[in-house]
């Protein structure tokens, strides 16, 4: 068993990069001393189930990957959380989070984390320039920042490209993990 000192809730949505979360985020996080509890939006969950990644992640972490809600009588399958990371986050996920809309297990987890304010919430949006120009984007990101959410945005994190033109862009996984370590240092 891996000796962990902190627990990360990784919430992934259906955006490019989610197919790499095991190799690029979960495995390196485990090696840094995080225990990782993964929750996915329904579409991201379907994508990772189809590729076998859902089972690989569950085996690696020792925790089930949550996609669907549990029954009210069932205990939570994930331990208490020290930090939440929403990555990758689609524009849909960011907007729903800003509005407090928990219409899936993944969004409910993130919305409750923001509302509870007991652990840092980090969001890495992988959105294009059209989303950035939409009039609601500034309001949504401002609302999240006002709530204390750490948004990893701007050219240093993710270059705003026109729709369907940034397909080769990669999430800076190591830098994202460095930010988590900065917010919740190893004990």
N, C-alpha and C positions, 0 to 999 in steps of 0.2 A: 504494500500500500504506500502511496506517495504521502510524505509528511507535508501537510498543508497547514497554513496558519491563517488564511483568509479565504472567504468564499465570494466568488464572482458570479453574479447572475448575468449570463450572456443571452440577450434577446436579439434574435436575428429575423430580418424581414426579407421578402423575396426581391432581392436586388443582386446585381452582379457582385461576386465576392462571397456570397453566403455558401457557395459550394466549396470554399476553401477554409471554412472556419475551423475544422478539425486540425488540419495540418498547420495552418498559419496563425491560429489564435488559441485554440484549446490546448494543443500539445505544448506550445511555448509557455502558456500561462501556468500549466501544471508544473513545468520545470522551474518556474519562478516562485513556486510555493502557493499558488492559488488552488483552491478546489473550485471546479467550474460546474455550474448548474445551467443547462441550456434550455431555453424556451423559444419556440419558433412560431411565426405567423402560420396560418394554415397552408398558404401556398409554399412558403419556404419549407415547411415540414413535408409537404408532398414531394417537393424537389429532392430533398435529402433522403427521404424514404425510398424513392425510386432508384437512387444511386447506391443505396446501402449505407450511406453516411450516418443516418439516424442511429442505426444499430452500432456502428463503429464508435460514435461519440458516446453512446450510453455505456458501452463496454469499457471504453477508456476512462470515463469519469466515474463510473460506478453509480451513476444517477440516471434515471429515465429522462429522455428528452421530452419536454412537455410541448404538446401542440393543442390538445383538447383540454377543456376544463375538467376538473375532477368532480366527483359527486360530493354534495355538501357533507355527507357523513365520513368521507375519506380524509385522512390526514394529508398535509402537504408532503409531496415526495422530495422536496428540496429543503436543505437546511437553512438556518438564518443567514442572511446576506450582508456582506460588508461593503459591496460596491455593485452597482448595476451598469452594464454596458449595452446600449442598443446599437448594434453594428452587424451588418450594414442596416442603415435606416433609410427607407424610401421616403419620398415627399409625403405619401399617404400616411405613413407611420408617424412622421414628425407632426403633421397637421392634426391627426387624431390625438396624439399625445398632448399637444398644446391645448386642444379643446377638452381634454379629459374623457375622451371616448374610448372605453375599454370593450370593444366589440369582439375580441378574441382573447385567448389566455395570455398571449404575448403582450397585447396592449393593456389588458387589465393589470398584469404584473408591473409594467412600466408606469402606468397612471398611478397605481397605488404607491409605488416607490417615490414618485415626485410628491404626491400628497403627504406621505408619511414624513419625509424629510429626515429620516434617520440614517441614511447612507448616501454617499455620492451617487449621482446619476449622470452618466456620460453618454452622449449621443453623437454618433458619427454618421451624418447624412451623406449619402452617395447620390446626390441629385444633380441634374443638369442646369444649364444657364436659364432655360425657359422656366424652370421651377423657381429659381432665384428671382427672376423678373416678375413672377406672379405677384399681384398686390397683397395677397394674404401671407406670403412667405415671411416678409419682414415682421409682421405682427406675430405670427406663430413662433418664430425664433426668439423674438423679444420677450414674449410671454414665458417661454421656457427659461430663458436666461434670468428673467425677473424671479422665477421660482427656484433659482439656484442650480439649474441644470448646466452641466459643463458641455457646451457644444463645440465639437472639434470641426470647425468650419473655416472657410477662407482658403486662399490659394496655397497656403503652406500645408494644408491637409488634403484638399481635394480640388483640383482645377475645374472651374465651371466651364463645361464644354457644351456645345449645342447638342440637341437631342440626337442620339444614335451616332455621335462622332467621337465619343471617348471610350470606345469599347476596349481598348488596350490598357486603360488606366487601372492601376492596382492600389488596393487599400494599403496604407503604410502600417502594416500590422505591428511591427516592432515599436514604432513611435506611439501607437495606440496603447500598447502594453506599458511602455515607459510612463505614459500619462496616468495609467491606473496605478502603477507603483508609486508615482509621486503623490497621488491622492490618498492611497492606503498603503503606506510602507509595510514591508514585512515586519512581523512582530519578533 
